[in-house]
Amino acid sequence: MKAINRAILPLALALAVALGGIAVRGVRAVSANAPAEPDGIELPIVMYHHVLKEQARLNKYTISPDEFRSDMEYLKTEGYTPIVIADLLAYVEEGAPLPERPVMITFDDGYESFHEYVFPILQEYDFKAVYSIVGRYADQYSAVDDHHIRYSHSTWNELREMRDSGLVEIQNHSYNLHENQNGRHGSMRKSGEGLAAYQTMLEEDLGKLQDECAAFLDWTPTCFTYPFGQISKEALPVIQGMGFSAALTCEEKLNYITGDPEQLYHLRRFNRPHGTSFQTILERARK
């Protein structure tokens, strides 16, 4: 028996080492030191602003039409399906399924370059996007003939055309809070401003754009996009009370959608600057 044991021992040790290696690899996969997998459905949201062809004008908030097309081609190749706020609400409120790889394309400010360059590419790929507009600019450029792709904003007629396509979801970026003026930064509460006065101001400003969208587009926005991403803690109960079901921020992180409706008031987005593809942004975010 001792001889047999001595013969078997090296084999047993070798087997133990082999199994140990497997066990170690298994432990690494679920190690307490490893980052936990987030709960929920991963939803990357990309934030664009302006699109121009002039290379000299490309910057942190302005990309070229070719760059945008390249991003869309990447999403198509990788099997992503662009969704809008309505899809998130259907998932949370009705249990409607989301696509296997959802992504959200958002554009802020309402530049006319969206209609000129972005909308045709969305039509080509049959992709949906969220377009957050500033009401005062829509009024201004609907009333004048002064249109230049560098600075003009979409008119109500253009907004209606894109809305009717079923590809562009119009959302509320304030009526006239997309400026830092008179001590106010975006939609934030000013220093020393009374809470009641602040709430009235915000309700009147956002409500004016809500009314104009209903009148011009037969549509009432469901999402508030914070100007400059500047969040005031006093704003949340106001937008909830006004009937908004979601809000877009500028916090650059991935979202993991769990079905909690409160989560939709803090949707996070990655800014897409010139020279850095959405693919690169996603790869960095997952590290």
C-alpha positions as CSV (number, residue, x, y, z in Angstrom):
1,M,0.0,0.0,0.0
2,K,2.8,2.4,0.9
3,A,4.4,1.8,-2.5
4,I,1.1,2.4,-4.3
5,N,0.6,5.6,-2.2
6,R,4.1,6.8,-3.2
7,A,3.3,6.2,-6.8
8,I,0.0,7.9,-6.7
9,L,1.1,10.9,-4.7
10,P,2.8,12.8,-7.5
11,L,-0.2,12.3,-9.7
12,A,-2.5,13.5,-6.9
13,L,-0.3,16.6,-6.4
14,A,-0.3,17.4,-10.1
15,L,-4.1,17.0,-10.2
16,A,-4.5,19.3,-7.2
17,V,-2.3,21.9,-8.8
18,A,-4.3,21.7,-12.0
19,L,-7.6,21.9,-10.1
20,G,-6.2,24.7,-7.9
21,G,-5.3,26.7,-11.0
22,I,-8.9,26.3,-12.2
23,A,-10.2,27.3,-8.8
24,V,-7.9,30.3,-8.7
25,R,-9.1,31.4,-12.1
26,G,-12.7,31.0,-10.9
27,V,-12.0,32.9,-7.8
28,R,-10.5,35.8,-9.8
29,A,-13.7,36.0,-11.8
30,V,-15.8,36.5,-8.6
31,S,-13.2,37.9,-6.3
32,A,-14.4,40.3,-3.6
33,N,-11.7,42.7,-4.8
34,A,-13.0,42.7,-8.4
35,P,-15.5,45.5,-9.4
36,A,-19.1,44.2,-9.1
37,E,-21.1,44.1,-12.3
38,P,-23.6,46.9,-12.2
39,D,-27.3,46.0,-12.0
40,G,-29.6,47.0,-14.9
41,I,-29.4,47.4,-18.6
42,E,-26.4,49.3,-19.8
43,L,-27.4,52.5,-21.6
44,P,-24.7,54.8,-23.0
45,I,-26.0,58.3,-23.8
46,V,-23.9,60.5,-26.1
47,M,-24.3,64.3,-26.1
48,Y,-23.6,66.4,-29.2
49,H,-24.1,70.1,-29.8
50,H,-23.0,71.6,-33.1
51,V,-22.0,70.1,-36.5
52,L,-19.9,72.1,-39.0
53,K,-17.8,71.3,-42.1
54,E,-15.2,74.0,-41.4
55,Q,-12.2,72.3,-39.8
56,A,-11.1,75.5,-38.1
57,R,-14.3,75.7,-36.1
58,L,-14.3,72.1,-34.7
59,N,-13.8,72.0,-31.0
60,K,-15.0,70.4,-27.7
61,Y,-18.6,71.0,-28.7
62,T,-18.5,71.0,-32.5
63,I,-17.8,68.0,-34.7
64,S,-17.8,67.5,-38.5
65,P,-20.6,65.7,-40.4
66,D,-18.1,62.9,-41.2
67,E,-17.3,62.4,-37.5
68,F,-21.0,62.1,-36.8
69,R,-21.5,59.6,-39.7
70,S,-18.5,57.6,-38.4
71,D,-20.1,57.3,-35.0
72,M,-23.4,56.1,-36.5
73,E,-21.6,53.5,-38.6
74,Y,-19.9,52.3,-35.4
75,L,-23.2,51.9,-33.7
76,K,-24.7,50.1,-36.6
77,T,-21.7,47.7,-37.0
78,E,-21.7,46.9,-33.2
79,G,-25.4,46.2,-33.2
80,Y,-26.6,49.1,-31.1
81,T,-30.2,50.4,-31.4
82,P,-30.8,54.1,-30.7
83,I,-33.7,54.8,-28.4
84,V,-35.4,58.0,-27.1
85,I,-37.0,59.0,-23.9
86,A,-40.4,57.6,-25.0
87,D,-38.7,54.1,-25.2
88,L,-37.4,54.5,-21.6
89,L,-40.8,55.5,-20.3
90,A,-42.4,52.6,-22.1
91,Y,-39.9,50.3,-20.4
92,V,-40.3,51.7,-16.9
93,E,-44.0,52.4,-17.0
94,E,-45.4,49.6,-19.2
95,G,-42.7,46.9,-19.1
96,A,-42.1,47.2,-22.8
97,P,-38.7,45.6,-23.7
98,L,-35.6,47.6,-24.6
99,P,-33.5,46.4,-27.5
100,E,-30.5,44.2,-26.7
101,R,-27.9,47.0,-27.0
102,P,-29.7,50.3,-26.5
103,V,-27.9,53.6,-26.9
104,M,-29.2,57.2,-26.9
105,I,-28.1,60.0,-29.3
106,T,-28.8,63.5,-27.9
107,F,-28.3,66.9,-29.3
108,D,-28.5,70.1,-27.2
109,D,-29.3,73.7,-28.0
110,G,-31.3,73.3,-31.3
111,Y,-28.7,74.4,-33.8
112,E,-29.9,74.5,-37.4
113,S,-26.9,72.4,-38.3
114,F,-28.8,69.4,-36.9
115,H,-31.4,69.9,-39.6
116,E,-28.8,70.4,-42.3
117,Y,-26.3,67.6,-41.5
118,V,-27.6,65.3,-38.8
119,F,-31.2,64.7,-39.8
120,P,-30.3,63.3,-43.2
121,I,-27.8,60.9,-41.6
122,L,-30.4,59.8,-39.1
123,Q,-32.8,59.1,-42.0
124,E,-30.1,57.2,-43.9
125,Y,-29.5,54.9,-40.9
126,D,-33.1,54.9,-39.6
127,F,-31.8,56.0,-36.2
128,K,-33.7,58.0,-33.6
129,A,-32.3,60.9,-31.6
130,V,-33.3,63.3,-28.8
131,Y,-33.1,67.0,-29.8
132,S,-33.3,69.4,-26.9
133,I,-34.2,73.0,-28.0
134,V,-34.2,76.5,-26.5
135,G,-37.5,78.1,-27.1
136,R,-36.3,81.7,-27.5
137,Y,-34.0,80.7,-30.3
138,A,-36.7,78.7,-32.1
139,D,-38.9,81.8,-32.0
140,Q,-36.1,84.1,-33.1
141,Y,-35.0,82.2,-36.1
142,S,-38.6,81.4,-37.1
143,A,-39.2,85.2,-37.4
144,V,-36.1,86.3,-39.3
145,D,-34.4,85.5,-42.6
146,D,-30.9,85.7,-41.0
147,H,-29.8,82.2,-41.2
148,H,-26.2,81.0,-41.2
149,I,-25.2,77.5,-40.4
150,R,-22.5,78.7,-38.0
151,Y,-25.0,80.3,-35.5
152,S,-28.7,79.9,-36.6
153,H,-31.2,77.6,-34.8
154,S,-33.9,75.4,-36.1
155,T,-37.2,77.0,-37.0
156,W,-40.6,75.7,-35.8
157,N,-41.3,74.5,-39.4
158,E,-38.0,72.5,-39.4
159,L,-38.8,71.1,-36.0
160,R,-42.2,70.1,-37.1
161,E,-40.8,68.3,-40.2
162,M,-38.3,66.4,-38.0
163,R,-40.8,65.6,-35.3
164,D,-43.2,64.2,-37.9
165,S,-40.5,61.9,-39.3
166,G,-40.7,59.8,-36.2
167,L,-36.9,59.9,-35.8
168,V,-36.5,63.1,-33.8
169,E,-37.9,63.5,-30.3
170,I,-38.1,67.2,-29.3
171,Q,-37.3,67.9,-25.6
172,N,-37.2,71.0,-23.3
173,H,-33.8,72.8,-22.8
174,S,-35.6,75.8,-21.3
175,Y,-37.3,78.8,-23.0
176,N,-34.6,81.4,-22.1
177,L,-32.3,79.9,-19.5
178,H,-29.5,78.9,-21.9
179,E,-27.4,81.9,-20.8
180,N,-25.5,82.9,-17.7
181,Q,-27.3,86.2,-17.0
182,N,-28.2,88.5,-14.2
183,G,-26.4,86.3,-11.7
184,R,-28.2,83.1,-12.8
185,H,-26.3,80.2,-14.2
186,G,-28.6,78.2,-16.5
187,S,-31.6,77.0,-14.5
188,M,-29.9,77.2,-11.1
189,R,-31.3,79.2,-8.2
190,K,-29.5,82.5,-7.8
191,S,-27.7,83.4,-4.6
192,G,-30.2,85.0,-2.2
193,E,-33.2,84.1,-4.3
194,G,-36.3,83.1,-2.4
195,L,-37.5,79.5,-3.0
196,A,-41.0,80.5,-4.1
197,A,-39.6,83.1,-6.5
198,Y,-37.2,80.5,-8.0
199,Q,-39.9,77.9,-8.4
200,T,-42.2,80.5,-10.1
201,M,-39.4,81.5,-12.5
202,L,-38.6,78.0,-13.5
203,E,-42.3,77.0,-13.9
204,E,-42.9,80.0,-16.1
205,D,-39.8,79.5,-18.3
206,L,-40.2,75.8,-18.9
207,G,-43.9,76.1,-19.1
208,K,-43.6,78.6,-22.0
209,L,-41.6,76.2,-24.1
210,Q,-44.0,73.4,-23.2
211,D,-46.9,75.5,-24.4
212,E,-45.1,76.4,-27.7
213,C,-44.2,72.8,-28.4
214,A,-47.9,71.8,-27.9
215,A,-49.0,74.6,-30.2
216,F,-46.4,74.2,-33.0
217,L,-45.6,70.5,-32.8
218,D,-48.7,68.9,-31.3
219,W,-46.3,67.4,-28.7
220,T,-45.5,68.1,-25.1
221,P,-41.9,67.4,-24.1
222,T,-41.4,64.7,-21.4
223,C,-37.8,65.4,-20.5
224,F,-36.0,68.5,-19.2
225,T,-32.4,68.9,-20.3
226,Y,-30.4,71.0,-17.8
227,P,-28.7,74.0,-19.5
228,F,-24.9,73.6,-19.2
229,G,-25.7,70.6,-17.0
230,Q,-26.0,72.9,-14.0
231,I,-28.3,71.1,-11.6
232,S,-30.1,72.9,-8.9
233,K,-31.5,70.6,-6.1
234,E,-34.6,72.9,-6.0
235,A,-35.3,72.2,-9.6
236,L,-36.2,68.5,-9.3
237,P,-39.5,68.9,-7.4
238,V,-40.5,71.6,-9.9
239,I,-39.9,69.6,-13.0
240,Q,-41.6,66.6,-11.4
241,G,-44.6,68.7,-10.5
242,M,-44.8,70.0,-14.1
243,G,-45.1,66.5,-15.4
244,F,-41.6,65.9,-16.7
245,S,-40.7,62.2,-16.4
246,A,-37.0,62.4,-17.1
247,A,-34.0,64.8,-17.0
248,L,-30.7,64.8,-18.9
249,T,-27.5,65.8,-17.1
250,C,-23.9,66.2,-18.2
251,E,-22.4,63.8,-15.8
252,E,-20.1,61.6,-17.9
253,K,-20.9,58.0,-16.8
254,L,-22.7,55.0,-18.1
255,N,-26.3,54.5,-17.1
256,Y,-27.6,51.1,-15.9
257,I,-31.4,51.2,-16.2
258,T,-33.1,49.2,-13.5
259,G,-36.7,50.2,-14.1
260,D,-36.8,52.7,-11.2
261,P,-38.7,55.8,-12.5
262,E,-36.6,58.1,-10.2
263,Q,-33.5,57.0,-12.0
264,L,-34.7,58.7,-15.2
265,Y,-34.3,62.1,-13.5
266,H,-30.6,61.7,-13.5
267,L,-29.6,60.4,-16.9
268,R,-25.9,60.7,-17.5
269,R,-24.3,61.5,-20.8
270,F,-20.8,61.6,-22.5
271,N,-19.9,64.7,-24.4
272,R,-18.5,63.9,-27.8
273,P,-15.8,66.4,-28.7
274,H,-14.0,66.8,-32.0
275,G,-11.2,64.2,-32.5
276,T,-12.5,61.6,-30.0
277,S,-14.9,59.0,-31.4
278,F,-17.8,57.6,-29.5
279,Q,-16.2,54.2,-29.7
280,T,-13.1,55.6,-27.8
281,I,-15.3,57.2,-25.2
282,L,-17.2,53.9,-24.6
283,E,-14.0,52.0,-24.3
284,R,-12.6,54.4,-21.7
285,A,-15.9,54.4,-19.8
286,R,-15.8,50.6,-19.3
287,K,-12.3,50.4,-18.0
